[in-house]
Amino acid sequence: MAPRCLARPGFTLLEVMVVMLVMTILLAGIAVPIGAQVAMRRQEETRLLLVEAREAILGFAATNGRLPCPATADSRGQESFAPGGDALNGNCSRFHDGFLPAATLGLSPLDEKGFARDGWGTEANRIRYAVFGSGRSVGGVANPLTRANGMRQATLTARPSRYSGRVWSKLLQPWWAQAGRSTSRAVPASTRRRFMGCLLKQVSRVGDPAAADDDRHPQPQ
């Protein structure tokens, strides 16, 4: 007697295709949120790195009286001066197309060549840094941001005229209130003389670091 063929349970090709389609849709739905989360995490890492870099640059400026020069591709994360350049003249190798001098600023982590990278971490994602300069001057001072005390030298001469209007506005209100008068009414000559004397004294103190320090730290009577 010839053996009979028994039907065996199994999946047809169509059923397998449907299952694969459903799994693909499910995996795609999971992969998109995961990719978005990874991108958000890298963006947050980059934001924190930039905040840290900003604080480091401000600390460097407070300590050295200038901003650091950008690093170059072969300076291993150290600020790079042009030949003959130094902190006294602020002549950098590259002002506008360099890298953040992360090694000079003491940042970490750094890559094998001393540069800071953003959250994506590739060599093309090294943090860039630029600073005003290239021989251009402000107030007759060349490279004022990268030379020692250049910012102070470039701005002190302009500050009295720049802030004199602000001094006027600050001094007017308390003096009129003390005199009990408005600006539309006559002011006694003695009050005007006292006011002008106080005004000239304050204007002469604007831009004077010693005077500003005295204002912040008054001596005990």
PyMOL CGO cylinders between C-alpha atoms (Angstrom):
from pymol import cmd
from pymol.cgo import CYLINDER

trace = [
    CYLINDER, 0.00, 0.00, 0.00, 1.45, 3.33, -1.06, 0.3, 1, 1, 1, 1, 1, 1,
    CYLINDER, 1.45, 3.33, -1.06, 2.18, 5.77, 1.76, 0.3, 1, 1, 1, 1, 1, 1,
    CYLINDER, 2.18, 5.77, 1.76, -0.13, 8.72, 2.02, 0.3, 1, 1, 1, 1, 1, 1,
    CYLINDER, -0.13, 8.72, 2.02, 1.25, 12.33, 2.12, 0.3, 1, 1, 1, 1, 1, 1,
    CYLINDER, 1.25, 12.33, 2.12, 0.32, 14.02, 5.33, 0.3, 1, 1, 1, 1, 1, 1,
    CYLINDER, 0.32, 14.02, 5.33, -0.19, 17.80, 5.44, 0.3, 1, 1, 1, 1, 1, 1,
    CYLINDER, -0.19, 17.80, 5.44, 2.33, 19.49, 7.71, 0.3, 1, 1, 1, 1, 1, 1,
    CYLINDER, 2.33, 19.49, 7.71, 1.57, 22.79, 9.49, 0.3, 1, 1, 1, 1, 1, 1,
    CYLINDER, 1.57, 22.79, 9.49, 3.74, 25.73, 8.38, 0.3, 1, 1, 1, 1, 1, 1,
    CYLINDER, 3.74, 25.73, 8.38, 3.83, 29.30, 7.01, 0.3, 1, 1, 1, 1, 1, 1,
    CYLINDER, 3.83, 29.30, 7.01, 3.17, 30.24, 3.46, 0.3, 1, 1, 1, 1, 1, 1,
    CYLINDER, 3.17, 30.24, 3.46, 5.38, 32.72, 1.68, 0.3, 1, 1, 1, 1, 1, 1,
    CYLINDER, 5.38, 32.72, 1.68, 2.68, 35.38, 1.94, 0.3, 1, 1, 1, 1, 1, 1,
    CYLINDER, 2.68, 35.38, 1.94, 2.42, 34.96, 5.69, 0.3, 1, 1, 1, 1, 1, 1,
    CYLINDER, 2.42, 34.96, 5.69, 6.17, 35.30, 6.07, 0.3, 1, 1, 1, 1, 1, 1,
    CYLINDER, 6.17, 35.30, 6.07, 6.12, 38.51, 4.02, 0.3, 1, 1, 1, 1, 1, 1,
    CYLINDER, 6.12, 38.51, 4.02, 3.34, 39.97, 6.17, 0.3, 1, 1, 1, 1, 1, 1,
    CYLINDER, 3.34, 39.97, 6.17, 5.23, 39.17, 9.37, 0.3, 1, 1, 1, 1, 1, 1,
    CYLINDER, 5.23, 39.17, 9.37, 8.42, 40.75, 8.01, 0.3, 1, 1, 1, 1, 1, 1,
    CYLINDER, 8.42, 40.75, 8.01, 6.49, 43.85, 6.98, 0.3, 1, 1, 1, 1, 1, 1,
    CYLINDER, 6.49, 43.85, 6.98, 4.98, 44.23, 10.45, 0.3, 1, 1, 1, 1, 1, 1,
    CYLINDER, 4.98, 44.23, 10.45, 8.37, 43.77, 12.12, 0.3, 1, 1, 1, 1, 1, 1,
    CYLINDER, 8.37, 43.77, 12.12, 9.92, 46.36, 9.80, 0.3, 1, 1, 1, 1, 1, 1,
    CYLINDER, 9.92, 46.36, 9.80, 7.24, 48.90, 10.69, 0.3, 1, 1, 1, 1, 1, 1,
    CYLINDER, 7.24, 48.90, 10.69, 7.70, 48.23, 14.40, 0.3, 1, 1, 1, 1, 1, 1,
    CYLINDER, 7.70, 48.23, 14.40, 11.48, 48.51, 14.21, 0.3, 1, 1, 1, 1, 1, 1,
    CYLINDER, 11.48, 48.51, 14.21, 11.23, 51.74, 12.21, 0.3, 1, 1, 1, 1, 1, 1,
    CYLINDER, 11.23, 51.74, 12.21, 8.88, 53.17, 14.83, 0.3, 1, 1, 1, 1, 1, 1,
    CYLINDER, 8.88, 53.17, 14.83, 11.41, 52.36, 17.54, 0.3, 1, 1, 1, 1, 1, 1,
    CYLINDER, 11.41, 52.36, 17.54, 14.48, 53.51, 15.61, 0.3, 1, 1, 1, 1, 1, 1,
    CYLINDER, 14.48, 53.51, 15.61, 13.15, 57.04, 14.93, 0.3, 1, 1, 1, 1, 1, 1,
    CYLINDER, 13.15, 57.04, 14.93, 12.68, 57.97, 18.63, 0.3, 1, 1, 1, 1, 1, 1,
    CYLINDER, 12.68, 57.97, 18.63, 16.05, 56.41, 19.50, 0.3, 1, 1, 1, 1, 1, 1,
    CYLINDER, 16.05, 56.41, 19.50, 17.76, 58.43, 16.76, 0.3, 1, 1, 1, 1, 1, 1,
    CYLINDER, 17.76, 58.43, 16.76, 16.06, 61.61, 17.95, 0.3, 1, 1, 1, 1, 1, 1,
    CYLINDER, 16.06, 61.61, 17.95, 17.12, 60.92, 21.52, 0.3, 1, 1, 1, 1, 1, 1,
    CYLINDER, 17.12, 60.92, 21.52, 20.72, 60.35, 20.45, 0.3, 1, 1, 1, 1, 1, 1,
    CYLINDER, 20.72, 60.35, 20.45, 20.73, 63.61, 18.49, 0.3, 1, 1, 1, 1, 1, 1,
    CYLINDER, 20.73, 63.61, 18.49, 19.25, 65.50, 21.45, 0.3, 1, 1, 1, 1, 1, 1,
    CYLINDER, 19.25, 65.50, 21.45, 21.86, 64.03, 23.78, 0.3, 1, 1, 1, 1, 1, 1,
    CYLINDER, 21.86, 64.03, 23.78, 24.67, 65.07, 21.46, 0.3, 1, 1, 1, 1, 1, 1,
    CYLINDER, 24.67, 65.07, 21.46, 23.21, 68.55, 21.15, 0.3, 1, 1, 1, 1, 1, 1,
    CYLINDER, 23.21, 68.55, 21.15, 23.03, 68.87, 24.92, 0.3, 1, 1, 1, 1, 1, 1,
    CYLINDER, 23.03, 68.87, 24.92, 26.63, 67.68, 25.28, 0.3, 1, 1, 1, 1, 1, 1,
    CYLINDER, 26.63, 67.68, 25.28, 27.69, 70.29, 22.74, 0.3, 1, 1, 1, 1, 1, 1,
    CYLINDER, 27.69, 70.29, 22.74, 25.74, 73.03, 24.52, 0.3, 1, 1, 1, 1, 1, 1,
    CYLINDER, 25.74, 73.03, 24.52, 27.37, 72.19, 27.85, 0.3, 1, 1, 1, 1, 1, 1,
    CYLINDER, 27.37, 72.19, 27.85, 30.79, 72.14, 26.21, 0.3, 1, 1, 1, 1, 1, 1,
    CYLINDER, 30.79, 72.14, 26.21, 30.23, 75.59, 24.71, 0.3, 1, 1, 1, 1, 1, 1,
    CYLINDER, 30.23, 75.59, 24.71, 29.10, 76.95, 28.08, 0.3, 1, 1, 1, 1, 1, 1,
    CYLINDER, 29.10, 76.95, 28.08, 32.24, 75.53, 29.68, 0.3, 1, 1, 1, 1, 1, 1,
    CYLINDER, 32.24, 75.53, 29.68, 34.38, 77.01, 26.89, 0.3, 1, 1, 1, 1, 1, 1,
    CYLINDER, 34.38, 77.01, 26.89, 32.79, 80.42, 27.35, 0.3, 1, 1, 1, 1, 1, 1,
    CYLINDER, 32.79, 80.42, 27.35, 33.48, 80.39, 31.08, 0.3, 1, 1, 1, 1, 1, 1,
    CYLINDER, 33.48, 80.39, 31.08, 37.06, 79.28, 30.46, 0.3, 1, 1, 1, 1, 1, 1,
    CYLINDER, 37.06, 79.28, 30.46, 37.61, 82.11, 27.96, 0.3, 1, 1, 1, 1, 1, 1,
    CYLINDER, 37.61, 82.11, 27.96, 36.20, 84.67, 30.40, 0.3, 1, 1, 1, 1, 1, 1,
    CYLINDER, 36.20, 84.67, 30.40, 38.43, 83.31, 33.15, 0.3, 1, 1, 1, 1, 1, 1,
    CYLINDER, 38.43, 83.31, 33.15, 41.45, 83.51, 30.84, 0.3, 1, 1, 1, 1, 1, 1,
    CYLINDER, 41.45, 83.51, 30.84, 40.59, 87.13, 29.99, 0.3, 1, 1, 1, 1, 1, 1,
    CYLINDER, 40.59, 87.13, 29.99, 40.19, 88.06, 33.65, 0.3, 1, 1, 1, 1, 1, 1,
    CYLINDER, 40.19, 88.06, 33.65, 43.55, 86.52, 34.49, 0.3, 1, 1, 1, 1, 1, 1,
    CYLINDER, 43.55, 86.52, 34.49, 45.60, 87.69, 31.50, 0.3, 1, 1, 1, 1, 1, 1,
    CYLINDER, 45.60, 87.69, 31.50, 43.85, 90.90, 30.47, 0.3, 1, 1, 1, 1, 1, 1,
    CYLINDER, 43.85, 90.90, 30.47, 43.19, 89.62, 26.96, 0.3, 1, 1, 1, 1, 1, 1,
    CYLINDER, 43.19, 89.62, 26.96, 41.45, 86.90, 24.95, 0.3, 1, 1, 1, 1, 1, 1,
    CYLINDER, 41.45, 86.90, 24.95, 43.43, 83.86, 23.80, 0.3, 1, 1, 1, 1, 1, 1,
    CYLINDER, 43.43, 83.86, 23.80, 44.49, 83.50, 20.20, 0.3, 1, 1, 1, 1, 1, 1,
    CYLINDER, 44.49, 83.50, 20.20, 42.87, 80.71, 18.19, 0.3, 1, 1, 1, 1, 1, 1,
    CYLINDER, 42.87, 80.71, 18.19, 44.71, 77.42, 17.89, 0.3, 1, 1, 1, 1, 1, 1,
    CYLINDER, 44.71, 77.42, 17.89, 45.91, 76.13, 14.54, 0.3, 1, 1, 1, 1, 1, 1,
    CYLINDER, 45.91, 76.13, 14.54, 45.76, 72.60, 13.16, 0.3, 1, 1, 1, 1, 1, 1,
    CYLINDER, 45.76, 72.60, 13.16, 49.36, 71.88, 14.27, 0.3, 1, 1, 1, 1, 1, 1,
    CYLINDER, 49.36, 71.88, 14.27, 49.44, 73.74, 17.62, 0.3, 1, 1, 1, 1, 1, 1,
    CYLINDER, 49.44, 73.74, 17.62, 47.99, 70.80, 19.56, 0.3, 1, 1, 1, 1, 1, 1,
    CYLINDER, 47.99, 70.80, 19.56, 45.22, 72.84, 21.15, 0.3, 1, 1, 1, 1, 1, 1,
    CYLINDER, 45.22, 72.84, 21.15, 47.50, 75.67, 22.31, 0.3, 1, 1, 1, 1, 1, 1,
    CYLINDER, 47.50, 75.67, 22.31, 46.90, 79.28, 21.26, 0.3, 1, 1, 1, 1, 1, 1,
    CYLINDER, 46.90, 79.28, 21.26, 49.07, 80.17, 18.29, 0.3, 1, 1, 1, 1, 1, 1,
    CYLINDER, 49.07, 80.17, 18.29, 50.87, 83.46, 17.69, 0.3, 1, 1, 1, 1, 1, 1,
    CYLINDER, 50.87, 83.46, 17.69, 52.24, 84.56, 14.34, 0.3, 1, 1, 1, 1, 1, 1,
    CYLINDER, 52.24, 84.56, 14.34, 56.04, 84.80, 13.92, 0.3, 1, 1, 1, 1, 1, 1,
    CYLINDER, 56.04, 84.80, 13.92, 57.10, 87.70, 16.12, 0.3, 1, 1, 1, 1, 1, 1,
    CYLINDER, 57.10, 87.70, 16.12, 53.74, 87.74, 17.85, 0.3, 1, 1, 1, 1, 1, 1,
    CYLINDER, 53.74, 87.74, 17.85, 53.19, 87.42, 21.56, 0.3, 1, 1, 1, 1, 1, 1,
    CYLINDER, 53.19, 87.42, 21.56, 50.84, 88.51, 24.32, 0.3, 1, 1, 1, 1, 1, 1,
    CYLINDER, 50.84, 88.51, 24.32, 52.24, 92.05, 24.18, 0.3, 1, 1, 1, 1, 1, 1,
    CYLINDER, 52.24, 92.05, 24.18, 51.22, 92.72, 20.57, 0.3, 1, 1, 1, 1, 1, 1,
    CYLINDER, 51.22, 92.72, 20.57, 48.42, 90.14, 20.27, 0.3, 1, 1, 1, 1, 1, 1,
    CYLINDER, 48.42, 90.14, 20.27, 49.39, 89.11, 16.74, 0.3, 1, 1, 1, 1, 1, 1,
    CYLINDER, 49.39, 89.11, 16.74, 47.79, 85.68, 16.25, 0.3, 1, 1, 1, 1, 1, 1,
    CYLINDER, 47.79, 85.68, 16.25, 48.55, 83.17, 13.53, 0.3, 1, 1, 1, 1, 1, 1,
    CYLINDER, 48.55, 83.17, 13.53, 44.88, 82.96, 12.60, 0.3, 1, 1, 1, 1, 1, 1,
    CYLINDER, 44.88, 82.96, 12.60, 42.19, 85.28, 13.86, 0.3, 1, 1, 1, 1, 1, 1,
    CYLINDER, 42.19, 85.28, 13.86, 39.11, 84.06, 12.01, 0.3, 1, 1, 1, 1, 1, 1,
    CYLINDER, 39.11, 84.06, 12.01, 39.58, 80.42, 10.95, 0.3, 1, 1, 1, 1, 1, 1,
    CYLINDER, 39.58, 80.42, 10.95, 41.25, 78.71, 13.90, 0.3, 1, 1, 1, 1, 1, 1,
    CYLINDER, 41.25, 78.71, 13.90, 40.19, 76.29, 16.61, 0.3, 1, 1, 1, 1, 1, 1,
    CYLINDER, 40.19, 76.29, 16.61, 39.29, 76.71, 20.24, 0.3, 1, 1, 1, 1, 1, 1,
    CYLINDER, 39.29, 76.71, 20.24, 42.60, 76.62, 22.21, 0.3, 1, 1, 1, 1, 1, 1,
    CYLINDER, 42.60, 76.62, 22.21, 41.20, 73.97, 24.52, 0.3, 1, 1, 1, 1, 1, 1,
    CYLINDER, 41.20, 73.97, 24.52, 44.59, 72.88, 25.88, 0.3, 1, 1, 1, 1, 1, 1,
    CYLINDER, 44.59, 72.88, 25.88, 45.49, 76.47, 26.76, 0.3, 1, 1, 1, 1, 1, 1,
    CYLINDER, 45.49, 76.47, 26.76, 42.13, 76.90, 28.51, 0.3, 1, 1, 1, 1, 1, 1,
    CYLINDER, 42.13, 76.90, 28.51, 42.49, 73.63, 30.42, 0.3, 1, 1, 1, 1, 1, 1,
    CYLINDER, 42.49, 73.63, 30.42, 39.35, 72.01, 29.01, 0.3, 1, 1, 1, 1, 1, 1,
    CYLINDER, 39.35, 72.01, 29.01, 38.73, 68.28, 28.90, 0.3, 1, 1, 1, 1, 1, 1,
    CYLINDER, 38.73, 68.28, 28.90, 38.26, 65.80, 27.39, 0.3, 1, 1, 1, 1, 1, 1,
    CYLINDER, 38.26, 65.80, 27.39, 40.48, 66.46, 24.40, 0.3, 1, 1, 1, 1, 1, 1,
    CYLINDER, 40.48, 66.46, 24.40, 41.25, 64.37, 21.35, 0.3, 1, 1, 1, 1, 1, 1,
    CYLINDER, 41.25, 64.37, 21.35, 44.70, 62.94, 20.64, 0.3, 1, 1, 1, 1, 1, 1,
    CYLINDER, 44.70, 62.94, 20.64, 45.85, 66.27, 19.16, 0.3, 1, 1, 1, 1, 1, 1,
    CYLINDER, 45.85, 66.27, 19.16, 44.64, 68.45, 22.01, 0.3, 1, 1, 1, 1, 1, 1,
    CYLINDER, 44.64, 68.45, 22.01, 41.40, 69.75, 20.51, 0.3, 1, 1, 1, 1, 1, 1,
    CYLINDER, 41.40, 69.75, 20.51, 37.87, 69.78, 21.92, 0.3, 1, 1, 1, 1, 1, 1,
    CYLINDER, 37.87, 69.78, 21.92, 35.16, 68.14, 19.84, 0.3, 1, 1, 1, 1, 1, 1,
    CYLINDER, 35.16, 68.14, 19.84, 31.40, 68.56, 19.93, 0.3, 1, 1, 1, 1, 1, 1,
    CYLINDER, 31.40, 68.56, 19.93, 28.92, 65.85, 20.87, 0.3, 1, 1, 1, 1, 1, 1,
    CYLINDER, 28.92, 65.85, 20.87, 29.35, 64.04, 17.55, 0.3, 1, 1, 1, 1, 1, 1,
    CYLINDER, 29.35, 64.04, 17.55, 33.03, 63.53, 18.27, 0.3, 1, 1, 1, 1, 1, 1,
    CYLINDER, 33.03, 63.53, 18.27, 34.48, 63.36, 14.76, 0.3, 1, 1, 1, 1, 1, 1,
    CYLINDER, 34.48, 63.36, 14.76, 37.63, 65.17, 13.65, 0.3, 1, 1, 1, 1, 1, 1,
    CYLINDER, 37.63, 65.17, 13.65, 35.49, 67.42, 11.46, 0.3, 1, 1, 1, 1, 1, 1,
    CYLINDER, 35.49, 67.42, 11.46, 33.55, 68.46, 14.58, 0.3, 1, 1, 1, 1, 1, 1,
    CYLINDER, 33.55, 68.46, 14.58, 36.38, 70.18, 16.41, 0.3, 1, 1, 1, 1, 1, 1,
    CYLINDER, 36.38, 70.18, 16.41, 35.19, 73.38, 18.09, 0.3, 1, 1, 1, 1, 1, 1,
    CYLINDER, 35.19, 73.38, 18.09, 36.01, 76.46, 16.05, 0.3, 1, 1, 1, 1, 1, 1,
    CYLINDER, 36.01, 76.46, 16.05, 37.00, 79.82, 17.54, 0.3, 1, 1, 1, 1, 1, 1,
    CYLINDER, 37.00, 79.82, 17.54, 37.53, 83.30, 16.09, 0.3, 1, 1, 1, 1, 1, 1,
    CYLINDER, 37.53, 83.30, 16.09, 38.49, 86.66, 17.57, 0.3, 1, 1, 1, 1, 1, 1,
    CYLINDER, 38.49, 86.66, 17.57, 38.63, 90.24, 16.31, 0.3, 1, 1, 1, 1, 1, 1,
    CYLINDER, 38.63, 90.24, 16.31, 42.07, 91.34, 15.11, 0.3, 1, 1, 1, 1, 1, 1,
    CYLINDER, 42.07, 91.34, 15.11, 44.16, 90.83, 11.97, 0.3, 1, 1, 1, 1, 1, 1,
    CYLINDER, 44.16, 90.83, 11.97, 45.93, 94.10, 12.67, 0.3, 1, 1, 1, 1, 1, 1,
    CYLINDER, 45.93, 94.10, 12.67, 42.72, 96.12, 12.89, 0.3, 1, 1, 1, 1, 1, 1,
    CYLINDER, 42.72, 96.12, 12.89, 42.67, 98.71, 15.65, 0.3, 1, 1, 1, 1, 1, 1,
    CYLINDER, 42.67, 98.71, 15.65, 40.21, 100.26, 18.07, 0.3, 1, 1, 1, 1, 1, 1,
    CYLINDER, 40.21, 100.26, 18.07, 41.04, 103.61, 19.59, 0.3, 1, 1, 1, 1, 1, 1,
    CYLINDER, 41.04, 103.61, 19.59, 44.46, 103.44, 17.98, 0.3, 1, 1, 1, 1, 1, 1,
    CYLINDER, 44.46, 103.44, 17.98, 45.27, 100.08, 19.59, 0.3, 1, 1, 1, 1, 1, 1,
    CYLINDER, 45.27, 100.08, 19.59, 45.95, 97.21, 17.17, 0.3, 1, 1, 1, 1, 1, 1,
    CYLINDER, 45.95, 97.21, 17.17, 44.59, 93.77, 18.04, 0.3, 1, 1, 1, 1, 1, 1,
    CYLINDER, 44.59, 93.77, 18.04, 42.98, 95.12, 21.22, 0.3, 1, 1, 1, 1, 1, 1,
    CYLINDER, 42.98, 95.12, 21.22, 41.30, 91.86, 22.22, 0.3, 1, 1, 1, 1, 1, 1,
    CYLINDER, 41.30, 91.86, 22.22, 44.37, 89.60, 22.09, 0.3, 1, 1, 1, 1, 1, 1,
    CYLINDER, 44.37, 89.60, 22.09, 47.08, 91.90, 23.43, 0.3, 1, 1, 1, 1, 1, 1,
    CYLINDER, 47.08, 91.90, 23.43, 47.61, 92.29, 27.16, 0.3, 1, 1, 1, 1, 1, 1,
    CYLINDER, 47.61, 92.29, 27.16, 45.38, 95.07, 28.55, 0.3, 1, 1, 1, 1, 1, 1,
    CYLINDER, 45.38, 95.07, 28.55, 44.50, 96.06, 24.99, 0.3, 1, 1, 1, 1, 1, 1,
    CYLINDER, 44.50, 96.06, 24.99, 40.79, 96.29, 25.77, 0.3, 1, 1, 1, 1, 1, 1,
    CYLINDER, 40.79, 96.29, 25.77, 41.43, 98.73, 28.60, 0.3, 1, 1, 1, 1, 1, 1,
    CYLINDER, 41.43, 98.73, 28.60, 43.78, 100.85, 26.49, 0.3, 1, 1, 1, 1, 1, 1,
    CYLINDER, 43.78, 100.85, 26.49, 41.34, 100.98, 23.57, 0.3, 1, 1, 1, 1, 1, 1,
    CYLINDER, 41.34, 100.98, 23.57, 38.23, 101.91, 25.56, 0.3, 1, 1, 1, 1, 1, 1,
    CYLINDER, 38.23, 101.91, 25.56, 39.35, 104.19, 28.40, 0.3, 1, 1, 1, 1, 1, 1,
    CYLINDER, 39.35, 104.19, 28.40, 39.67, 107.28, 26.20, 0.3, 1, 1, 1, 1, 1, 1,
    CYLINDER, 39.67, 107.28, 26.20, 36.20, 106.82, 24.77, 0.3, 1, 1, 1, 1, 1, 1,
    CYLINDER, 36.20, 106.82, 24.77, 34.35, 105.97, 27.95, 0.3, 1, 1, 1, 1, 1, 1,
    CYLINDER, 34.35, 105.97, 27.95, 33.80, 109.49, 29.43, 0.3, 1, 1, 1, 1, 1, 1,
    CYLINDER, 33.80, 109.49, 29.43, 32.04, 110.80, 26.31, 0.3, 1, 1, 1, 1, 1, 1,
    CYLINDER, 32.04, 110.80, 26.31, 30.20, 107.53, 25.87, 0.3, 1, 1, 1, 1, 1, 1,
    CYLINDER, 30.20, 107.53, 25.87, 28.83, 107.41, 29.40, 0.3, 1, 1, 1, 1, 1, 1,
    CYLINDER, 28.83, 107.41, 29.40, 28.46, 111.09, 30.16, 0.3, 1, 1, 1, 1, 1, 1,
    CYLINDER, 28.46, 111.09, 30.16, 24.82, 111.01, 29.05, 0.3, 1, 1, 1, 1, 1, 1,
    CYLINDER, 24.82, 111.01, 29.05, 24.21, 108.07, 31.36, 0.3, 1, 1, 1, 1, 1, 1,
    CYLINDER, 24.21, 108.07, 31.36, 25.82, 109.97, 34.23, 0.3, 1, 1, 1, 1, 1, 1,
    CYLINDER, 25.82, 109.97, 34.23, 23.52, 112.92, 33.52, 0.3, 1, 1, 1, 1, 1, 1,
    CYLINDER, 23.52, 112.92, 33.52, 20.42, 110.75, 33.58, 0.3, 1, 1, 1, 1, 1, 1,
    CYLINDER, 20.42, 110.75, 33.58, 21.46, 109.05, 36.82, 0.3, 1, 1, 1, 1, 1, 1,
    CYLINDER, 21.46, 109.05, 36.82, 22.27, 112.30, 38.59, 0.3, 1, 1, 1, 1, 1, 1,
    CYLINDER, 22.27, 112.30, 38.59, 19.28, 114.36, 37.47, 0.3, 1, 1, 1, 1, 1, 1,
    CYLINDER, 19.28, 114.36, 37.47, 16.57, 112.37, 39.24, 0.3, 1, 1, 1, 1, 1, 1,
    CYLINDER, 16.57, 112.37, 39.24, 17.97, 112.36, 42.79, 0.3, 1, 1, 1, 1, 1, 1,
    CYLINDER, 17.97, 112.36, 42.79, 18.95, 116.03, 42.60, 0.3, 1, 1, 1, 1, 1, 1,
    CYLINDER, 18.95, 116.03, 42.60, 15.53, 117.16, 41.37, 0.3, 1, 1, 1, 1, 1, 1,
    CYLINDER, 15.53, 117.16, 41.37, 13.86, 115.00, 44.00, 0.3, 1, 1, 1, 1, 1, 1,
    CYLINDER, 13.86, 115.00, 44.00, 16.07, 116.47, 46.72, 0.3, 1, 1, 1, 1, 1, 1,
    CYLINDER, 16.07, 116.47, 46.72, 15.35, 120.02, 45.60, 0.3, 1, 1, 1, 1, 1, 1,
    CYLINDER, 15.35, 120.02, 45.60, 11.64, 119.27, 45.40, 0.3, 1, 1, 1, 1, 1, 1,
    CYLINDER, 11.64, 119.27, 45.40, 11.43, 120.73, 41.91, 0.3, 1, 1, 1, 1, 1, 1,
    CYLINDER, 11.43, 120.73, 41.91, 10.77, 119.50, 38.37, 0.3, 1, 1, 1, 1, 1, 1,
    CYLINDER, 10.77, 119.50, 38.37, 12.99, 120.18, 35.40, 0.3, 1, 1, 1, 1, 1, 1,
    CYLINDER, 12.99, 120.18, 35.40, 10.44, 122.63, 34.02, 0.3, 1, 1, 1, 1, 1, 1,
    CYLINDER, 10.44, 122.63, 34.02, 10.81, 125.02, 36.99, 0.3, 1, 1, 1, 1, 1, 1,
    CYLINDER, 10.81, 125.02, 36.99, 13.61, 127.36, 37.92, 0.3, 1, 1, 1, 1, 1, 1,
    CYLINDER, 13.61, 127.36, 37.92, 16.43, 125.95, 40.01, 0.3, 1, 1, 1, 1, 1, 1,
    CYLINDER, 16.43, 125.95, 40.01, 18.36, 128.18, 42.43, 0.3, 1, 1, 1, 1, 1, 1,
    CYLINDER, 18.36, 128.18, 42.43, 21.86, 129.12, 41.37, 0.3, 1, 1, 1, 1, 1, 1,
    CYLINDER, 21.86, 129.12, 41.37, 23.35, 127.48, 44.46, 0.3, 1, 1, 1, 1, 1, 1,
    CYLINDER, 23.35, 127.48, 44.46, 21.64, 124.19, 43.60, 0.3, 1, 1, 1, 1, 1, 1,
    CYLINDER, 21.64, 124.19, 43.60, 22.87, 124.39, 40.02, 0.3, 1, 1, 1, 1, 1, 1,
    CYLINDER, 22.87, 124.39, 40.02, 26.44, 125.00, 41.18, 0.3, 1, 1, 1, 1, 1, 1,
    CYLINDER, 26.44, 125.00, 41.18, 26.29, 122.06, 43.58, 0.3, 1, 1, 1, 1, 1, 1,
    CYLINDER, 26.29, 122.06, 43.58, 24.82, 119.88, 40.86, 0.3, 1, 1, 1, 1, 1, 1,
    CYLINDER, 24.82, 119.88, 40.86, 27.46, 120.82, 38.26, 0.3, 1, 1, 1, 1, 1, 1,
    CYLINDER, 27.46, 120.82, 38.26, 30.26, 120.28, 40.76, 0.3, 1, 1, 1, 1, 1, 1,
    CYLINDER, 30.26, 120.28, 40.76, 28.97, 116.81, 41.59, 0.3, 1, 1, 1, 1, 1, 1,
    CYLINDER, 28.97, 116.81, 41.59, 28.39, 116.03, 37.91, 0.3, 1, 1, 1, 1, 1, 1,
    CYLINDER, 28.39, 116.03, 37.91, 31.89, 117.04, 36.85, 0.3, 1, 1, 1, 1, 1, 1,
    CYLINDER, 31.89, 117.04, 36.85, 33.35, 115.02, 39.69, 0.3, 1, 1, 1, 1, 1, 1,
    CYLINDER, 33.35, 115.02, 39.69, 31.43, 111.90, 38.64, 0.3, 1, 1, 1, 1, 1, 1,
    CYLINDER, 31.43, 111.90, 38.64, 32.25, 112.32, 34.94, 0.3, 1, 1, 1, 1, 1, 1,
    CYLINDER, 32.25, 112.32, 34.94, 35.94, 112.70, 35.73, 0.3, 1, 1, 1, 1, 1, 1,
    CYLINDER, 35.94, 112.70, 35.73, 35.81, 109.42, 37.65, 0.3, 1, 1, 1, 1, 1, 1,
    CYLINDER, 35.81, 109.42, 37.65, 34.27, 107.45, 34.77, 0.3, 1, 1, 1, 1, 1, 1,
    CYLINDER, 34.27, 107.45, 34.77, 36.97, 105.34, 33.15, 0.3, 1, 1, 1, 1, 1, 1,
    CYLINDER, 36.97, 105.34, 33.15, 39.31, 105.71, 36.12, 0.3, 1, 1, 1, 1, 1, 1,
    CYLINDER, 39.31, 105.71, 36.12, 39.99, 102.16, 37.39, 0.3, 1, 1, 1, 1, 1, 1,
    CYLINDER, 39.99, 102.16, 37.39, 41.25, 103.45, 40.75, 0.3, 1, 1, 1, 1, 1, 1,
    CYLINDER, 41.25, 103.45, 40.75, 38.12, 105.53, 41.24, 0.3, 1, 1, 1, 1, 1, 1,
    CYLINDER, 38.12, 105.53, 41.24, 35.89, 102.65, 40.20, 0.3, 1, 1, 1, 1, 1, 1,
    CYLINDER, 35.89, 102.65, 40.20, 37.65, 100.42, 42.70, 0.3, 1, 1, 1, 1, 1, 1,
    CYLINDER, 37.65, 100.42, 42.70, 37.12, 103.05, 45.40, 0.3, 1, 1, 1, 1, 1, 1,
    CYLINDER, 37.12, 103.05, 45.40, 33.42, 103.11, 44.58, 0.3, 1, 1, 1, 1, 1, 1,
    CYLINDER, 33.42, 103.11, 44.58, 33.16, 99.32, 44.87, 0.3, 1, 1, 1, 1, 1, 1,
    CYLINDER, 33.16, 99.32, 44.87, 35.26, 99.17, 48.06, 0.3, 1, 1, 1, 1, 1, 1,
    CYLINDER, 35.26, 99.17, 48.06, 34.77, 102.41, 50.02, 0.3, 1, 1, 1, 1, 1, 1,
    CYLINDER, 34.77, 102.41, 50.02, 37.21, 103.08, 52.80, 0.3, 1, 1, 1, 1, 1, 1,
    CYLINDER, 37.21, 103.08, 52.80, 35.76, 103.10, 56.35, 0.3, 1, 1, 1, 1, 1, 1,
    CYLINDER, 35.76, 103.10, 56.35, 35.28, 106.53, 57.84, 0.3, 1, 1, 1, 1, 1, 1,
]
cmd.load_cgo(trace, "trace")
